[in-house]
Amino acid sequence: MDFGFSPEQELLRSTARKFLENECTSAFVRARMEEPAGVTDEFWSKLAEQGWLGLVYGEEYGGSGLGFVDLTVLMEEMGRVVMPGPFFSTALLGGLAIREAGSAAQKKEWLTRISSGQAKTTLAWTEPSARWDAAGVTCTAREAKGGFVLNGTKLFVLDAHLADALVVVARTGEGRTPEEGTSLFLVPKSTTGVNVKLLPTMDQTRKLCEVTFKDASVPADALMGAKGQAWPTLTRVVERATVALCAEMCGGAQRVLDMTTEYAKIRIAFGKPIGTYQGVKHRAADMLVDVENAKSLTYYAAWAVDENAPEAALAASMAKAYVTDAYRKVAGAGIQLHGGIGFTWEHDLHLYFKRAKSSEFTFGDATYHRERVAQLIQL
């Protein structure tokens, strides 16, 4: 079995690294943290010019038609620089949901606009209960006047303040299980009755919002897929987004490891570099093991997604459970080994630690995914 990357994927990696090191510097990230938008129009246009916004969409939509492993390579490089902005919410959440469940007309309009950088989207799923299962969906969509009327509140919606449209998970009926009766709707943010409020967050590189729907009317063709049968599609979308998030986390963890080992070679204590002391060596070795294991699980999950393997769901949860803990531990160890300088605002380590913490709870923490792994293997 070939565990390596293709020449094209290595070229994508090197191109992405060079671009992001030039365009997404620490100063750029810090400036975006202070702004509500979290991205500039110029930077967004450059992402579109690189072809990354439509990387996994078909050529008929202006995309590149590449696979999920290719996207994993790109996400890892984005994680290395803690890239801010709505790339993840647009290309991985809203965009993938439209690709998986949208009608031909919805795909043609929105995937084409996303690929060209003319539109941003996101997924409005979680609610004040903060549950990731179907029982947490209480936002309702009742049929009225040939369309639907949405009521409810969505919480922790990524980049909703920037989105041109939201893919909304709502309940259109009751079934024998919580999964039955859930539907997806493509709702323009300009729809009357839709209100978006930006939330304060610990990780300022990721913007989260509260979205409320108060008698928000949408036409019948806003429905994505079959009414009341959205949960399997939503699950596939979130599994793929989870794998992409793991790749981003791997990139961040690798950068923390790189910064820490570089520092350990030049920081002098008691007459010699701290990297020569056994305690520091062992801690750095533990960080390396965590990073490499995290990458292995993530790459395998990406391969499983690309191949539509039966174990794709299991691989995604295995990766998220491990990578969640690994990134948090590596980021914490990096700060510890840097000593006092690692705790300062001027050093970049806090950017990675904050991203590790925010990513930890996105799509479920390690405990949630360990339970999901147990269920998937029927324990």
N, C-alpha and C positions, 0 to 999 in steps of 0.2 A: 504494500500500500504506500502511495506517495504522500508524504506528509508536508512536502514543500509547496511553495507558491509558484505560479507560472511566471514566465518573464514579463507578461503583461501586468500581472498583479504587482510584481516588484517595481515595475515602472510607475504604476499608479501610486505605490507607497512613496517612492523617492520624489515624484512630482508633487504629491500632496505635502510631504514634509518640507520641501523647499518653499512652496507657496505659503504654507501656514507660518513658517518661521519668519517669513518676510512680511506677511500681511496681518498676522494675528499675534503680535508681540504682547509681552506682559503689559506694556503701557496701553496698548489698544484694549486689552481685556479689562483693565482697571478703569479706563475711561467709560467703557460700556456698562460697567457695574453701577456707575453713578447716574445713568440715564434710564428712563422708563422703557425706551425702545429696546435697548440691549443689542442693537445692530445698526449699522449705517447703510444707506441705500447703495453707496459705492461698493461696500464689501459684499452685500447681497448680490449685486450685479456681477461681481467677479466670481462668486460661487456658481452662478448660472452659466457664465462664460466657460468655466471649467467643465461644465456638463454634469456636475455633481448632484444638482437638485433633481435631475431625472435619471440618475444612474441606473436604477433598477426598473424603470418604466420602459415600455416598448418604443421602438423607433417611430411608430405611428403617432405617438404623443410627444415627439420631440426628445425622447429619452435615448439612453445608450443601450438599453436592453441587456445590461450585465447581470451577473448573478449575485447572490447574497454574500458569498465569500468575498467578492470584490468590495461590496459595501462594508463588510467587516474590516477590511484593510483600511478603508478610508476613515471609518469611525475611530479606529485605534489612533490614527494620526491626529484626528480632531481632539481626542481625549488628551493627547500629549500637551496640547496648548490650552486646554480648558476653554475651547472655543465657545463664545457666547452666541446668542441669537436663535432664531426659530428654525434652524435647519432640521433638528430632530423632530419637532412638532409637525413641521410641514411635510418633509420627505418620508418620515417613518410612521407617523401617527395618522394625520389626516389623509396624506397621499396614499399610503398603503391601504387604508380603509376604503378609499374611493376605488383603488385598483381592484380590490377583492370583492366589493359589494355594489359598486356603482353601476348605473345603467350605461349603455353605450354613449348616450348623450352626455351624461355626467362625467364619464371618463374623458371623452374628447375635449370637453370644455376645460375641466379643472386640471387634469394631468398635463395637458398642453400648457396651460398657464403656469402651473407649478414649475415645469421643466424650464420654461423661459424666464423664470424669476418674476413673473407678473402677478402671482398670487401666493398667499400664505394660508395654510390651513392648520387645524389642530383637532384633537379628539377630546370631547367633553364626556367623560365617563364617571369618575368618582364623585361622590356626594358627601354631605356633612358627616355621614356615618363612617367615612374613610374605609369602606369595605371594598375589596377587589372582586368579590363574587357577585353572582346575579341577584342575590337577595338584597344587595345594597342599592339596586336600581329602583328608585321610587319616583323619579321624574316621569310624568305622564304625557301621553300624546293621544288625545281623543279625536275621533273623526268628526268633522263638522264642515258643512258647506263645501263638500267636494275636496276637502283637504284635511289638515290636522291642526290641532291647537295644543301647544306645548306649555306645560306648567311645571315648575320645580326649580331646584338649585343644584348647580354643579360646582364642585370645589376642587382646588389644586389643578386647574386646567392650564396646561403649559402654553404660554404665549397667546392666550386668547385675545389679549388687547391688540395684538398685531394681525390676527387672522382675518382674512376676508370672508372665510366660511368656516363653520364648525361642523364636524361630524358628531352628532348628538345621540347618545344611547338613552332611549326612553322606553317606558312600558306602555304597550298598546293593548294589553289584555292580561288576564290571569290564566295560568295553566296548571298542569299537575305538578310541575317543578318550577322553581324560580327562574330557570333558564327560558322556559316557554313564555312567550308574550313580550319578549324584548325585541325592539326594532331599532334600526339606524336611520337617521335623517340628516340630509345635507342642508344646513341652515345658514344662509348668508348672515353675517353679523349685523348688517344694516336692517334686518327684519324688526319691525315694530314689536316691542315687548321683550327684546333681548337686551340685557344690561350687563356690562362687563366692568369688574372692579379689580384693579391691580392689588395684590396682597404683599405685605412685607415678608421677606424670607431671609433665612440665614445665608443661603448661597445666592448672592446677588448676580451671579452669571446665569442663573436660571430664573425666569420670570413666571410666577404662578398667579392665577386669577380666580376670582369667584364669578360665575356666570349664572344669572337668574333669568328664568323664562316666565313671563306673566302674560298669559293669553296670547302667546306668540303664534300667529297663524302662518302656516306654510302650505303650499299647494300639494296635491297628491303626488306629483312627480318628485317631491323632495325625499320620499321614501326610498331607501337604498336596500335592494334585495326584497325578499319575501317578508310580508308583515308578520311579526311575532316570532321570526326564526333567525334572528340576528346573532344569537350567542355563539354558535360555532364559528361564524365568520369573525366576530370580534375576538374570540379566543386565538384564532390563527394570527390575526393582525398583532395582537399584544405579545404573543410568543415571539414573533419576528422582531418586534420593537425591543423586546427584552434582550434578545441575543445581540442586537445592535448596541444597546446600552451597555451590555457586558464588554463589548469590544472597546467602547469609549472608556470604560473604567479601567480596562487593561492598559490602555495607552497612558492614562493618568498615573497608574501605579508604576509603570515602567519609567516614566519621567521622574517620579519621586525617587525611585531606586537609583537612577542615573545621577541625580543631583546629590544624593546622600553619599554615594561612593566617591564622587568627585571631591566632595567636601572632606571626606575622611582622609583623603590623600594629602590635603594641603593644610588641614587644621593641626597645629602643633600643640601638644600638651606634654609637659614634663620632658621636653627635649626631643620629641619624635612625633610623627603623624599619628592621630588617634586610630587610623586604620590598621596600625600595627598591633593594637591591643586585642587580645582574644575576645573580650566581651563585645567589642564593636564588630569584629570579624563575624562572630557567630550571629549577631543580630542582623547584619547585612546578608548573611547566607540564608537566614530564615526569610528575609524579604524576597530574595531571589527565588526561593522555592515557591513562595506564595504567588509571585508574578508568573512564573512559568506554568504552574498548575492552572492558574486562572486562564492563561492564554490557551492551553491545551483544551480545556473544557469549552471555551468560547469558540475556538476554531471548529471543534467537533460539532457543536450545536449549529454553527453556520453551515457546515457541510450537510448536516441532516436536513436543514431547511431547504437548501438548494436541491437536494435529491428527493424531497418529499418523503423522507424516510419515516417509517412508522414510529420510531423513537424520537422524533423531532420535539414533541412536547416535553418528554422526559429530559432530553438533553438541554432544552432551554431552562427548565427549572433547576437542573443540576448545576448549570453554569451560574445562574443568578444566585443560588444559595451560597456557592463557594466564592464567587467573585465579590459579592457584597462584603463578606467578612474579610477577604484578602485585601481589598482596596483600603478599607478602613484601618486595618492593622498596619499595612505598609505606610499609609499616610501618617499615622500616629508615630510609628517607629522612626520615620524620616524626621519628624519634628524633634523627637527625643534625642536622636543622634546629632542633630545640629546644635542642640543645647539652646542657650538663650536667644541666639539670632533666629532660630526657627519659630519663635513665638512672636516675632515682631511683624508689624504691618508691612514693613518695607520688603520683607522676604516673601517669595511667591508660594511657600509651602502651605500657607493657610488657604490659598485658592484651591489647592488639590484636596485638602482635608474637608473643606466645605462641600466641594463637589462630591467627594466620597460619601459624606453624610446625606446629602440630598438624593443621590442616586440609590443609596441603601434602601430607602422606602418607596422609591418609584417602582410601580408594578409589583409591590410586595417585598417584604424584607426576607432575610435568610430563613427565619422561622416559618413564614408562610410557604416558602418554596420547598423546604424540607418536608412539610406536611403534604404538599402537592406531590412530591416525589413518592412519598409513602403511599398515597392514594393511587398513583399511576402504576405502581408495581404491586398494587392490591395487598398491601400489608394491613 
